[in-house]
């Protein structure tokens, strides 16, 4: 995988500049592209297709805006003879100023395809007289961070990998200094890096971190394949540790995904039972920590946790009823959660898969930093200092497994919590997810952040009646974004009830939304 980012002066996306050229340069670039097409084809065949890709980063280090996703898709699908017309149209619609010089920031990971793909990008930029900086091997979140640093003129940090290490490690050291106990004096953590770039970067970062954080790095890419029987997604989906991952009872473990932007925690208890702490548990730990600090500091800011419809109902109830933290629901997808979180002074968002972060408004950050420096009340000032270091430890541009891991470790140390104690904050409701094949997924339309179905007529009423049959029950359906299936989610007080509810809702979807093939069957059948 390679990642490409731009500076604001290049408008939103460098690709518009890259391809919108006078004909001599255009012909030169097309010849170059033809030269690379066989290389690109060979690269794709030589790697795992499901794990290959290119990511485009917005100038502020955030994910690409939805409008530009459509432009990029249109551009990628354009035939050679249509290229100039498509680019002319995009530039006119977005008001791209072609007089600005273009600058591209590039990064890649350890996959076999990355180096050749990255070289193709740098060749294309060079042919057009553009400028670029190739940061080489980086995690996806590191490149997001670097782009933000460059385009905020260093206000967010130093735009290098070393700058990333220095900023996060300094904040981590300052935070954990204030911990009253590390139990035996050490924080021990076993980390599954999914045989991805995270292992390489984490090993580099060890030199910047204190010896009190003892990290045992596994699945570091020296033997296994990327995301194969390991990584955050494997652990989340299969509800078990990576294959060959040795665990002791109570031992704290976590898994990154391949490009290190997702993380989940887990442990086994004395009876050998596996316990997963996913994005919901992470969001709860972080938001509880922040809420307590805001109360101690006497800060009056807007604060909310942003969840998707897939968030476990127990986490929502705990946050709203016990911690008195407002919870808002956004559409599935981190880009939707990120935008919703920006509406608050402090917004915490995580998807259940472990992708998430915390956003602080400029006003909130300024208030906290001022209080950390000028507050006369010692208790309030200390709380503000912890908040200030927390801000510096968080990568606000995107979900970041390394940053999130360090924040979680700092919170556990400061609150003197074990992972089982963290896990005991609330108990997840049993749930079940199913898929129903339909002729056309577009017959399902939803509202209320995908929690209620608008069409087909009568579907939501049927779901509501089924939900009433079971205690603490909830269910919703949503169309897949990529295939003609409808996804069903159900939860209830008991696993049997959750399974029954999911099956009953699936049958309703099958009959009312144009199901194809055999009707859904229960697991027992």
N, C-alpha and C positions, 0 to 999 in steps of 0.2 A: 504494500500500500504506500502511496505517496500522498502528501498533503501540500496544497498550494494556497497561499494567502497573499493579500494585496494591501497596499497603503491607500488611504482615502483619496489621494491625488489621482489614482488610476480609476476614479469613479468606483462603482461597486465591485466590478469583476474585471480582472485583467484580461480574461479571455476575449472580451469585446474588443479591447485594444489589440490583442494578439492576432486576431483574424481580420479585423477591419482595416484593410491595407490598400495602398495603391497596387495596381495589377502586377508590376514587376516584382514587388516584394511578396505579393500573394503567390505568384507562380513559384518563387524561390522557396517559400514555406511549404507549399504543396508538394514540391519535389522532395523536400526534407521529410515531410510526413509519409510520403510513399516509401521512402528509404527505410523508415522506421516501422512501417505497418507489419512487415513480416516478423521483425524482431518482437513487436508487441504481441503478434499472434502466437509466436513461440513461447513468449513469457507466460501468456494466459494458460496455454496448454501445459506448461511445466509446473504450474502451481495449483493450489486448491481454488477452484472458481468461486466457491461460496465465501472465501476469505480474501478475495482480491478486490481492490477498489481504489478510488481517488476521492479525497475529501477536499472541499473548497471552504475556506475560512473567510468570514467577513472582516472588513478592516479593523473593527474593534475587538477582534479575537473571538467573536461569537459565531454561531452557526449561520449558514447562508440564509438570507431572507427568502420566504416562500416564492415571491415573484421571480427572484433570480434562479431558483430551482427550475422553474418552468422555462426560463430563457436557456439555461444550461442544457436541459433535456432537448429542447428544440434544436439547439446548436449541434449537440452530439449526434442527433438523428438526421441532420441535413445532408443531402447528397452534395458531392463536390461542386456541381454546377449551380446549386442553390445557395452556396455558402455566403457569397457577397450580399445577396438580396436579404437573407435572413439576418445577417449582421447589421446591415443598413437599417432594417426595421427595428432591431433591438436597440441600437444606438439612438435612433430617433425617439422611441418610446421612453427611454430612460435618460435622455438628454446627456449622453456621454460626450465629454469634451476631449477630443482626440489630440488637442495641443499639449495636454499634460504628459510628461514623461512617465513611463510605466516602471514600477518596481515590484518584483515578485519575491516572496519569501517561500522557500521550499524546505520540506523535511521528508524523511522516509523512515520506514522501520526495517526489521531484520529479514523480511520475507525475500525469497530469491528473486521475485519480480521487481522489487522496489528500485534497485540500483539502475536497471535499464530504463524503467519508466521515468525515474527522476532525471536521467541523462537526456531523455527525449524532451522533457520540459525545458531544461536549461539550454538545449540546442535551439529549440523554438524561440525562446526569449532572446538569445544571442543573435540569431539570424535577423530578428526584427529591430535590433539596436536597443532592446530594453535592458534594464538592470535587474539583477537578482542577487539574493544571498542564500546560499545553500547551507542549511544548518546540519546536513547529514542525518545521522541517526538520532531521532527524537521520538518520544511518545506523542501521540496526537494532542493531549492536553498541554504538553510543553510548547508545541508550536502555537497553539491558541494563546498561551501566556506570552510568548515572544512577540507575536503580532500585536497584542494589546500594548505591550511595553513600547514597541517601536512607534506606534501610532498615537500614543499619549505622551511622546517625547520623554520617556523615562519616568513619568509620574507613577506608573504602576509598578515599575521595577526595572532592572537592567535586562536588556533584550538579548540575553545569552542563556545557555543551559546552566552555566555556572551561576549566573544571576538568580535563576530559578532555585537552584540548590541553596544558595546563600540566604535568600529571603525566607524560604520555608523553614530551613533548619534553624535560623536565628529565632524565628517566632516560636518554633517547637521547644527550643531550649528555654526561652523566657517563660513559656507557659508551664512547662514541667518543673521548673525551678520552684514554682509556687505550690507544687503538690506536697501534701504533708506526709504522704507515704507511697512508696512504690512496692509495698509489701516486703519482698526480700531485697529491695533496692534496685530491682531490674524490671523492665517491661519486656517479656519474652513473647515473640510472635512468630508463627510459622506461616510462610507466604508461598502460595501457589501462583506463579507468574504466567501460567498458560503457555509456556515456551515462546513468549513474545518479547517485545522490546522493553517491557516493564522490568524484566530481570536485569538487563544490561544497565539501565538507568538507575535502578535501585542500588545495584552494586557500586556504581559511581557515587551515589549520594551518601552511602554509608560513611565515607570519610568526613562528611560535614555534620553527621549526627552524633549525639553523645553516646558513650559506651553503655549508658543505662538502658538504651533501647537495643535489645538483642534480637536480630532478625535472622531467621533460618530460611534461606531462599531455595525453593524447590521448583521443579519444572522450569528451568532457566534457559532452555533451548539447546543445551549441549547434547541432548539425546532425543527427546520426543518431538512430535510435530505440533505446530501451532493449534491450540484449542482442542487437540485430540484427546478425549477422555480426561480433560482437565479444564480449568478456567471457570470464571464466574457463571457463565451461562450453563455449562455442564452441571455444576454444583446446584444451581437454582432449579433447573428443569428436573434433574434426577434425584434431588434431595438426598445427596450422598457426597462424600469427599471424592476428590480426584482419584482415579485408579492408581494404586501403588503408593498412595499418600498415607504414611504412617502417623497415627494420632494417638495420644494418650488421653485418658479421661480428664476433662477440665482444661486441656491445653487450648490456648487461643490460636485460632487459624483464620486465614482469609484467602480469598482468591481474586486475582485481577482477571480481566478479559485480555484478549490478544494485544490491543493497542493501549491498554491501561487507562481507559476512561470509565470503567465500572469496577465495583468491588462488592463482595458479600463476605460476611463473617460466619463462622460456625464452630461447633465443638461437639464432643461426645460426652455424655454423662457417665456416672459410675456403672450404670446398667448397660452401657454400650449404645444407647440411643443417640441418634444424630439430631442436632438442633441447628437450624439455619436462622441467621439474623440477616434479613434481606434489606432492601432499600427502605421499607416501612420502618423497620427497627432502627436503622441508621438515622432516618429523619427524626424519629421520636427522641433518640438520645441527644442529637444535636440541638433540636428545638427546645427540649427540656433544659439543657445546659444554658442556652442563650436566654431563655425566659427568666431563669433564676438570676442570672447576672444583670439583666436589665432591671429587675426589681431591686436588687442590691444597690445598683448605681443610681436608681431613681430616674432612669431614662424613660421619657414618654415618646415612643415612636410607634408607628404602625408596624405590626409584626404578624406574619401568617405562614402557615405550612400549606404548600400546594401539592395535592395528590391527584392521581388519576382514579377512574372508576374501579381499577383493579386493586387499589389499596385495601388492605384487610379492614373490615369494619371495626375490629377491636382497637386498631391503632387510631382510627378517627375518634372513637368514643373516648379513649384515654386522653388524647390531646385536648378535645373539646371539654370534657366533663371533669377530668382530674387536673390537667395542667392549665385549663382555661385559655388555651391557645386557639385562635381562629383557624379553621381549616377551609380551604377553597379547593374545588375540583376543576381540573383542566382536562382538555382532550388528551388522549394517549399520544405520547411523543414528547421528548424532552424540549424540543423547540417551543411547543405550546406551553409547557410548564415554565420555561425560562421567561417567556414574555409575560405570563401571569405574575410571576414572582417580582418582576420589575415594577409592578403597581404598588408595592409596599416599601417602607423604609428598610425592612429586613424581610426577605422571603426565602424560606427553606423549601427546596423541592428535590424529591428523589422518586424515580420509578422503582417498582418492586425489584427490577433486575439489578439495582445497585448503581444506576447512573443518576447523578445529581450533585448539587452544590448549594451554596448559600450566597445570596446577593444582598449587598448593602447599598442603599442610595447614597449619593454624594453628601446630602445633608446629614444623614445619620452617621456616616463615617466621620465627618467634620466635628459633629457634636461629641462623639465618643473620644476622638483624639484630643480634643480641647479639654474634656473632662479629665482624661488620663494625665494631662499635664498640669492643669490649673485647679482642680478640685481640692478644697480645703479639708473636707471630711475624709479621713483616712480610709474608712470602709468603702465609701463610694468611689474614691480614687483607685483603690486596688481592684475593684470590680471593673472599672473602666479600663484599667491597664490590661486585664485579662481579655476583655472584649477587643481591645486594640490589637493584641497579639493574635487573637483568633481571626480577626480580619486579615492579617498578614499571612496567616497559615493557609487560608482558603484561596483556591484558584477560582475566582468568580466568573471566568470566561466560559467554563464548561465543566462537566463532571470530570474528576481527576482522581484516579485510584490512589496515587501516591499521596496527594494532598489530603484526601478524605481519610486515608489510613492514619496519617500522622495526627489529624484532628481527633479521630476516634481514640487513638492511644493516649493523647493528651487529656481528653475528657475523662477516660477511665482512670487515669492516674490522679487527676485533680479531684474526682469524686470518690476515689478509692473503691472502685467497683471491679468485680470480676465479670467475665462474660456471662456466666449463668445469672448473676444478679441483674445485669443489664437485660438479659432475656426475660427475666421475671417481671419487668415493668408491666407487661400485659401478656395475655395468652391469645394467640391467633385463633380466630374462628376457623373451623374446618371448611374447606372450599374445594370446588371442582371446576375445571375448565374443559369445555368440549368444542368441537367444530361440527358444523352441519353444511354439507355440500348443497348448493343451490344453483339454479340455472343462471341467475343474474344477481350478484350481491347488491346491485344498486336499488333493488326493491326495498331494502332496509334503509331508512333514514332516521337519524337520531337527533335528540336535543339534550339540554341539561348536561353538557360535557359527556355525551355518549351514554348517559345513564337511563334514558328513556327513549323508546322507539316511537316515532311519529307515523311511519308507514311500515308495513301495510296496515290498513284499518283493522282494529280489533286485537292486534298483537300485544300491545302494551297492557290492555285490559286483561287479557288472558294471563300474562306474566304476573300482574298484580294479584289476581285471584290465587295463583299457585303459591306465591310468596306467603300469603296469609296462612297457609297450612302448617308452616314450620316456625318454631321460636327463633328469634334473632336472625331471621332469614332476609336475604337480599339477592336479587338476580338482575342481570341486564344482558342485552345482546348488541353486537356491533358488527358491521360488515368488515371483512378483511380489506386491507388496502392494496393487496397484490393478487389475490385469487378469489374465485367465486365460492367462497365459504363465509358462513356467519359464525362468529365466535360467541360462545355462551359462557357466562361466569355465574356461579351460584355459591353462596355461603350460608351456613346455618349453624345451629348449636351443636350438632353431631355430624360426623362424617357421613353416616348413612342418610341423614336428612339432606345434606349438601349434594350427595350423589343422586338421590331421588329427584331433588328439585332441578338439578342440571339436566337430567334425562327428560323430565316432563317439559321443561322449557324447550329443549331440543326438538321434541315432538311437535310442539306448537309452531316453532319456526319452520320445521319441515313441511307442515300442512298449510301454513298461511303465507310462507315466503318462497314457495316454489322449490321445495327440496327435490333432489335428484337421487337416483339409486335407491337402495334399501332404506327404510325408515331407521332412525337411530335406535340402537339396542342398549340395554343396560350392560354394565360390566359383567354381571353374572351370566348373562345370556351369550 
